[in-house]
């Protein structure tokens, strides 16, 4: 629940950044950036929430990952500026770190005695998370 509130805070910060208009209108470029950034936040929230709802337990490992991911989301939210050129590097760095963390959660969870279908689900989600993370680190 608290992670959901941090997600709402992040979306609110992005919306606040777009309110910086020029001559009373929002440019198509600025609106596109808003949509892309909101989409990335929604995807990160979805992947983390899916893991927590399907596999999450009240263990030190899962709680530590959740706390780390909340810290990254708060840092990301506070790194948003009206000047998008200053925003892009910290934003996509946080996206990369967050997906690396989510991928590690899935990878570490494979060892916990899951049935075949759940192991395949963890492998697939870990692969997607690592690909997204490495793409953002090296792009």
mmCIF file of the C-alpha atoms, coordinates in Angstrom:
data_MODEL
# 
_entry.id   MODEL 
# 
loop_
_atom_site.group_PDB 
_atom_site.id 
_atom_site.type_symbol 
_atom_site.label_atom_id 
_atom_site.label_alt_id 
_atom_site.label_comp_id 
_atom_site.label_asym_id 
_atom_site.label_entity_id 
_atom_site.label_seq_id 
_atom_site.pdbx_PDB_ins_code 
_atom_site.Cartn_x 
_atom_site.Cartn_y 
_atom_site.Cartn_z 
_atom_site.occupancy 
_atom_site.B_iso_or_equiv 
_atom_site.pdbx_formal_charge 
_atom_site.auth_seq_id 
_atom_site.auth_comp_id 
_atom_site.auth_asym_id 
_atom_site.auth_atom_id 
_atom_site.pdbx_PDB_model_num 
ATOM 1   C CA . UNK A 1 1   ? 0.000  0.000   0.000   1.00 0.00 ? 1   UNK A CA 1 
ATOM 2   C CA . UNK A 1 2   ? 2.779  2.432   0.857   1.00 0.00 ? 2   UNK A CA 1 
ATOM 3   C CA . UNK A 1 3   ? 4.509  1.606   -2.440  1.00 0.00 ? 3   UNK A CA 1 
ATOM 4   C CA . UNK A 1 4   ? 1.279  2.567   -4.220  1.00 0.00 ? 4   UNK A CA 1 
ATOM 5   C CA . UNK A 1 5   ? 1.303  5.957   -2.494  1.00 0.00 ? 5   UNK A CA 1 
ATOM 6   C CA . UNK A 1 6   ? 4.888  6.562   -3.591  1.00 0.00 ? 6   UNK A CA 1 
ATOM 7   C CA . UNK A 1 7   ? 3.856  5.701   -7.139  1.00 0.00 ? 7   UNK A CA 1 
ATOM 8   C CA . UNK A 1 8   ? 1.015  8.253   -6.939  1.00 0.00 ? 8   UNK A CA 1 
ATOM 9   C CA . UNK A 1 9   ? 3.520  10.807  -5.611  1.00 0.00 ? 9   UNK A CA 1 
ATOM 10  C CA . UNK A 1 10  ? 5.802  10.124  -8.594  1.00 0.00 ? 10  UNK A CA 1 
ATOM 11  C CA . UNK A 1 11  ? 2.954  10.548  -11.098 1.00 0.00 ? 11  UNK A CA 1 
ATOM 12  C CA . UNK A 1 12  ? 1.950  13.782  -9.356  1.00 0.00 ? 12  UNK A CA 1 
ATOM 13  C CA . UNK A 1 13  ? 5.522  15.081  -9.656  1.00 0.00 ? 13  UNK A CA 1 
ATOM 14  C CA . UNK A 1 14  ? 5.554  14.309  -13.387 1.00 0.00 ? 14  UNK A CA 1 
ATOM 15  C CA . UNK A 1 15  ? 2.191  16.051  -13.805 1.00 0.00 ? 15  UNK A CA 1 
ATOM 16  C CA . UNK A 1 16  ? 3.512  19.073  -11.889 1.00 0.00 ? 16  UNK A CA 1 
ATOM 17  C CA . UNK A 1 17  ? 6.497  19.286  -14.241 1.00 0.00 ? 17  UNK A CA 1 
ATOM 18  C CA . UNK A 1 18  ? 4.222  19.356  -17.295 1.00 0.00 ? 18  UNK A CA 1 
ATOM 19  C CA . UNK A 1 19  ? 2.271  22.277  -15.813 1.00 0.00 ? 19  UNK A CA 1 
ATOM 20  C CA . UNK A 1 20  ? 5.231  24.491  -16.684 1.00 0.00 ? 20  UNK A CA 1 
ATOM 21  C CA . UNK A 1 21  ? 3.741  25.836  -19.897 1.00 0.00 ? 21  UNK A CA 1 
ATOM 22  C CA . UNK A 1 22  ? 4.931  28.293  -22.488 1.00 0.00 ? 22  UNK A CA 1 
ATOM 23  C CA . UNK A 1 23  ? 2.383  30.901  -23.588 1.00 0.00 ? 23  UNK A CA 1 
ATOM 24  C CA . UNK A 1 24  ? -0.432 28.978  -21.888 1.00 0.00 ? 24  UNK A CA 1 
ATOM 25  C CA . UNK A 1 25  ? -0.090 25.790  -23.934 1.00 0.00 ? 25  UNK A CA 1 
ATOM 26  C CA . UNK A 1 26  ? 1.680  22.471  -23.656 1.00 0.00 ? 26  UNK A CA 1 
ATOM 27  C CA . UNK A 1 27  ? 3.861  21.503  -26.595 1.00 0.00 ? 27  UNK A CA 1 
ATOM 28  C CA . UNK A 1 28  ? 3.427  18.127  -28.278 1.00 0.00 ? 28  UNK A CA 1 
ATOM 29  C CA . UNK A 1 29  ? 7.031  17.271  -27.380 1.00 0.00 ? 29  UNK A CA 1 
ATOM 30  C CA . UNK A 1 30  ? 6.452  17.974  -23.683 1.00 0.00 ? 30  UNK A CA 1 
ATOM 31  C CA . UNK A 1 31  ? 3.206  15.999  -23.682 1.00 0.00 ? 31  UNK A CA 1 
ATOM 32  C CA . UNK A 1 32  ? 4.942  13.028  -25.366 1.00 0.00 ? 32  UNK A CA 1 
ATOM 33  C CA . UNK A 1 33  ? 7.691  13.077  -22.722 1.00 0.00 ? 33  UNK A CA 1 
ATOM 34  C CA . UNK A 1 34  ? 5.033  13.141  -20.015 1.00 0.00 ? 34  UNK A CA 1 
ATOM 35  C CA . UNK A 1 35  ? 3.302  10.099  -21.533 1.00 0.00 ? 35  UNK A CA 1 
ATOM 36  C CA . UNK A 1 36  ? 6.579  8.151   -21.878 1.00 0.00 ? 36  UNK A CA 1 
ATOM 37  C CA . UNK A 1 37  ? 7.695  8.901   -18.325 1.00 0.00 ? 37  UNK A CA 1 
ATOM 38  C CA . UNK A 1 38  ? 4.263  8.031   -16.913 1.00 0.00 ? 38  UNK A CA 1 
ATOM 39  C CA . UNK A 1 39  ? 4.266  4.787   -18.896 1.00 0.00 ? 39  UNK A CA 1 
ATOM 40  C CA . UNK A 1 40  ? 7.669  3.788   -17.498 1.00 0.00 ? 40  UNK A CA 1 
ATOM 41  C CA . UNK A 1 41  ? 6.498  4.519   -13.956 1.00 0.00 ? 41  UNK A CA 1 
ATOM 42  C CA . UNK A 1 42  ? 3.334  2.507   -14.486 1.00 0.00 ? 42  UNK A CA 1 
ATOM 43  C CA . UNK A 1 43  ? 5.324  -0.436  -15.886 1.00 0.00 ? 43  UNK A CA 1 
ATOM 44  C CA . UNK A 1 44  ? 7.754  -0.403  -12.943 1.00 0.00 ? 44  UNK A CA 1 
ATOM 45  C CA . UNK A 1 45  ? 4.863  -0.254  -10.495 1.00 0.00 ? 45  UNK A CA 1 
ATOM 46  C CA . UNK A 1 46  ? 3.095  -3.101  -12.336 1.00 0.00 ? 46  UNK A CA 1 
ATOM 47  C CA . UNK A 1 47  ? 6.140  -5.381  -12.330 1.00 0.00 ? 47  UNK A CA 1 
ATOM 48  C CA . UNK A 1 48  ? 6.867  -4.768  -8.648  1.00 0.00 ? 48  UNK A CA 1 
ATOM 49  C CA . UNK A 1 49  ? 3.219  -5.164  -7.661  1.00 0.00 ? 49  UNK A CA 1 
ATOM 50  C CA . UNK A 1 50  ? 2.890  -8.371  -9.684  1.00 0.00 ? 50  UNK A CA 1 
ATOM 51  C CA . UNK A 1 51  ? 5.886  -9.885  -7.887  1.00 0.00 ? 51  UNK A CA 1 
ATOM 52  C CA . UNK A 1 52  ? 4.638  -8.798  -4.476  1.00 0.00 ? 52  UNK A CA 1 
ATOM 53  C CA . UNK A 1 53  ? 1.095  -10.065 -5.035  1.00 0.00 ? 53  UNK A CA 1 
ATOM 54  C CA . UNK A 1 54  ? 2.104  -13.372 -6.591  1.00 0.00 ? 54  UNK A CA 1 
ATOM 55  C CA . UNK A 1 55  ? 5.322  -14.346 -4.806  1.00 0.00 ? 55  UNK A CA 1 
ATOM 56  C CA . UNK A 1 56  ? 5.972  -11.810 -2.049  1.00 0.00 ? 56  UNK A CA 1 
ATOM 57  C CA . UNK A 1 57  ? 6.308  -12.919 1.547   1.00 0.00 ? 57  UNK A CA 1 
ATOM 58  C CA . UNK A 1 58  ? 7.080  -11.125 4.776   1.00 0.00 ? 58  UNK A CA 1 
ATOM 59  C CA . UNK A 1 59  ? 10.751 -12.074 4.761   1.00 0.00 ? 59  UNK A CA 1 
ATOM 60  C CA . UNK A 1 60  ? 13.828 -9.939  5.268   1.00 0.00 ? 60  UNK A CA 1 
ATOM 61  C CA . UNK A 1 61  ? 14.760 -10.353 1.596   1.00 0.00 ? 61  UNK A CA 1 
ATOM 62  C CA . UNK A 1 62  ? 11.387 -9.288  0.186   1.00 0.00 ? 62  UNK A CA 1 
ATOM 63  C CA . UNK A 1 63  ? 10.959 -6.399  2.621   1.00 0.00 ? 63  UNK A CA 1 
ATOM 64  C CA . UNK A 1 64  ? 14.520 -5.199  1.884   1.00 0.00 ? 64  UNK A CA 1 
ATOM 65  C CA . UNK A 1 65  ? 13.893 -5.219  -1.865  1.00 0.00 ? 65  UNK A CA 1 
ATOM 66  C CA . UNK A 1 66  ? 10.616 -3.346  -1.379  1.00 0.00 ? 66  UNK A CA 1 
ATOM 67  C CA . UNK A 1 67  ? 12.278 -0.702  0.829   1.00 0.00 ? 67  UNK A CA 1 
ATOM 68  C CA . UNK A 1 68  ? 15.111 -0.289  -1.686  1.00 0.00 ? 68  UNK A CA 1 
ATOM 69  C CA . UNK A 1 69  ? 12.637 0.069   -4.558  1.00 0.00 ? 69  UNK A CA 1 
ATOM 70  C CA . UNK A 1 70  ? 10.616 2.625   -2.606  1.00 0.00 ? 70  UNK A CA 1 
ATOM 71  C CA . UNK A 1 71  ? 13.812 4.621   -2.011  1.00 0.00 ? 71  UNK A CA 1 
ATOM 72  C CA . UNK A 1 72  ? 14.598 4.519   -5.741  1.00 0.00 ? 72  UNK A CA 1 
ATOM 73  C CA . UNK A 1 73  ? 11.051 5.641   -6.580  1.00 0.00 ? 73  UNK A CA 1 
ATOM 74  C CA . UNK A 1 74  ? 11.259 8.570   -4.128  1.00 0.00 ? 74  UNK A CA 1 
ATOM 75  C CA . UNK A 1 75  ? 14.681 9.545   -5.498  1.00 0.00 ? 75  UNK A CA 1 
ATOM 76  C CA . UNK A 1 76  ? 13.302 9.350   -9.031  1.00 0.00 ? 76  UNK A CA 1 
ATOM 77  C CA . UNK A 1 77  ? 10.326 11.519  -8.065  1.00 0.00 ? 77  UNK A CA 1 
ATOM 78  C CA . UNK A 1 78  ? 12.538 14.169  -6.523  1.00 0.00 ? 78  UNK A CA 1 
ATOM 79  C CA . UNK A 1 79  ? 14.812 14.198  -9.586  1.00 0.00 ? 79  UNK A CA 1 
ATOM 80  C CA . UNK A 1 80  ? 12.131 15.589  -11.894 1.00 0.00 ? 80  UNK A CA 1 
ATOM 81  C CA . UNK A 1 81  ? 12.658 19.129  -13.166 1.00 0.00 ? 81  UNK A CA 1 
ATOM 82  C CA . UNK A 1 82  ? 10.768 21.356  -15.602 1.00 0.00 ? 82  UNK A CA 1 
ATOM 83  C CA . UNK A 1 83  ? 13.915 21.235  -17.758 1.00 0.00 ? 83  UNK A CA 1 
ATOM 84  C CA . UNK A 1 84  ? 13.632 17.712  -19.156 1.00 0.00 ? 84  UNK A CA 1 
ATOM 85  C CA . UNK A 1 85  ? 17.273 17.669  -20.216 1.00 0.00 ? 85  UNK A CA 1 
ATOM 86  C CA . UNK A 1 86  ? 18.239 17.569  -16.520 1.00 0.00 ? 86  UNK A CA 1 
ATOM 87  C CA . UNK A 1 87  ? 15.563 14.973  -15.800 1.00 0.00 ? 87  UNK A CA 1 
ATOM 88  C CA . UNK A 1 88  ? 16.336 12.270  -18.353 1.00 0.00 ? 88  UNK A CA 1 
ATOM 89  C CA . UNK A 1 89  ? 19.624 10.915  -16.978 1.00 0.00 ? 89  UNK A CA 1 
ATOM 90  C CA . UNK A 1 90  ? 18.473 10.477  -13.356 1.00 0.00 ? 90  UNK A CA 1 
ATOM 91  C CA . UNK A 1 91  ? 15.075 9.205   -14.510 1.00 0.00 ? 91  UNK A CA 1 
ATOM 92  C CA . UNK A 1 92  ? 16.427 6.461   -16.742 1.00 0.00 ? 92  UNK A CA 1 
ATOM 93  C CA . UNK A 1 93  ? 19.198 5.611   -14.270 1.00 0.00 ? 93  UNK A CA 1 
ATOM 94  C CA . UNK A 1 94  ? 16.495 5.010   -11.650 1.00 0.00 ? 94  UNK A CA 1 
ATOM 95  C CA . UNK A 1 95  ? 14.490 2.961   -14.161 1.00 0.00 ? 95  UNK A CA 1 
ATOM 96  C CA . UNK A 1 96  ? 17.563 0.799   -14.832 1.00 0.00 ? 96  UNK A CA 1 
ATOM 97  C CA . UNK A 1 97  ? 18.303 0.298   -11.125 1.00 0.00 ? 97  UNK A CA 1 
ATOM 98  C CA . UNK A 1 98  ? 14.675 -0.474  -10.348 1.00 0.00 ? 98  UNK A CA 1 
ATOM 99  C CA . UNK A 1 99  ? 14.424 -3.089  -13.106 1.00 0.00 ? 99  UNK A CA 1 
ATOM 100 C CA . UNK A 1 100 ? 17.720 -4.618  -11.987 1.00 0.00 ? 100 UNK A CA 1 
ATOM 101 C CA . UNK A 1 101 ? 16.254 -4.918  -8.496  1.00 0.00 ? 101 UNK A CA 1 
ATOM 102 C CA . UNK A 1 102 ? 13.001 -6.433  -9.790  1.00 0.00 ? 102 UNK A CA 1 
ATOM 103 C CA . UNK A 1 103 ? 14.952 -8.906  -11.939 1.00 0.00 ? 103 UNK A CA 1 
ATOM 104 C CA . UNK A 1 104 ? 17.024 -9.947  -8.924  1.00 0.00 ? 104 UNK A CA 1 
ATOM 105 C CA . UNK A 1 105 ? 13.852 -10.528 -6.911  1.00 0.00 ? 105 UNK A CA 1 
ATOM 106 C CA . UNK A 1 106 ? 12.540 -12.917 -9.548  1.00 0.00 ? 106 UNK A CA 1 
ATOM 107 C CA . UNK A 1 107 ? 15.908 -14.615 -9.995  1.00 0.00 ? 107 UNK A CA 1 
ATOM 108 C CA . UNK A 1 108 ? 16.365 -15.195 -6.261  1.00 0.00 ? 108 UNK A CA 1 
ATOM 109 C CA . UNK A 1 109 ? 12.803 -16.446 -5.918  1.00 0.00 ? 109 UNK A CA 1 
ATOM 110 C CA . UNK A 1 110 ? 13.369 -19.271 -8.434  1.00 0.00 ? 110 UNK A CA 1 
ATOM 111 C CA . UNK A 1 111 ? 15.298 -21.206 -5.766  1.00 0.00 ? 111 UNK A CA 1 
ATOM 112 C CA . UNK A 1 112 ? 12.382 -21.331 -3.313  1.00 0.00 ? 112 UNK A CA 1 
ATOM 113 C CA . UNK A 1 113 ? 10.862 -24.645 -4.435  1.00 0.00 ? 113 UNK A CA 1 
ATOM 114 C CA . UNK A 1 114 ? 8.308  -23.409 -6.936  1.00 0.00 ? 114 UNK A CA 1 
ATOM 115 C CA . UNK A 1 115 ? 6.392  -25.599 -9.341  1.00 0.00 ? 115 UNK A CA 1 
ATOM 116 C CA . UNK A 1 116 ? 7.453  -25.649 -12.999 1.00 0.00 ? 116 UNK A CA 1 
ATOM 117 C CA . UNK A 1 117 ? 4.987  -22.970 -14.162 1.00 0.00 ? 117 UNK A CA 1 
ATOM 118 C CA . UNK A 1 118 ? 5.985  -20.512 -11.436 1.00 0.00 ? 118 UNK A CA 1 
ATOM 119 C CA . UNK A 1 119 ? 9.683  -21.077 -12.158 1.00 0.00 ? 119 UNK A CA 1 
ATOM 120 C CA . UNK A 1 120 ? 9.083  -20.332 -15.838 1.00 0.00 ? 120 UNK A CA 1 
ATOM 121 C CA . UNK A 1 121 ? 7.144  -17.188 -14.877 1.00 0.00 ? 121 UNK A CA 1 
ATOM 122 C CA . UNK A 1 122 ? 10.018 -16.027 -12.660 1.00 0.00 ? 122 UNK A CA 1 
ATOM 123 C CA . UNK A 1 123 ? 12.548 -16.757 -15.413 1.00 0.00 ? 123 UNK A CA 1 
ATOM 124 C CA . UNK A 1 124 ? 10.520 -14.837 -17.991 1.00 0.00 ? 124 UNK A CA 1 
ATOM 125 C CA . UNK A 1 125 ? 9.968  -11.798 -15.774 1.00 0.00 ? 125 UNK A CA 1 
ATOM 126 C CA . UNK A 1 126 ? 13.612 -11.795 -14.643 1.00 0.00 ? 126 UNK A CA 1 
ATOM 127 C CA . UNK A 1 127 ? 14.769 -11.916 -18.267 1.00 0.00 ? 127 UNK A CA 1 
ATOM 128 C CA . UNK A 1 128 ? 12.505 -9.022  -19.261 1.00 0.00 ? 128 UNK A CA 1 
ATOM 129 C CA . UNK A 1 129 ? 13.595 -6.962  -16.250 1.00 0.00 ? 129 UNK A CA 1 
ATOM 130 C CA . UNK A 1 130 ? 17.306 -7.576  -16.920 1.00 0.00 ? 130 UNK A CA 1 
ATOM 131 C CA . UNK A 1 131 ? 16.960 -6.742  -20.631 1.00 0.00 ? 131 UNK A CA 1 
ATOM 132 C CA . UNK A 1 132 ? 15.206 -3.461  -19.801 1.00 0.00 ? 132 UNK A CA 1 
ATOM 133 C CA . UNK A 1 133 ? 17.752 -2.661  -17.104 1.00 0.00 ? 133 UNK A CA 1 
ATOM 134 C CA . UNK A 1 134 ? 20.809 -3.359  -19.241 1.00 0.00 ? 134 UNK A CA 1 
ATOM 135 C CA . UNK A 1 135 ? 19.291 -1.465  -22.150 1.00 0.00 ? 135 UNK A CA 1 
ATOM 136 C CA . UNK A 1 136 ? 18.924 1.615   -19.952 1.00 0.00 ? 136 UNK A CA 1 
ATOM 137 C CA . UNK A 1 137 ? 22.424 1.246   -18.487 1.00 0.00 ? 137 UNK A CA 1 
ATOM 138 C CA . UNK A 1 138 ? 24.121 0.966   -21.872 1.00 0.00 ? 138 UNK A CA 1 
ATOM 139 C CA . UNK A 1 139 ? 21.939 3.125   -24.074 1.00 0.00 ? 139 UNK A CA 1 
# 
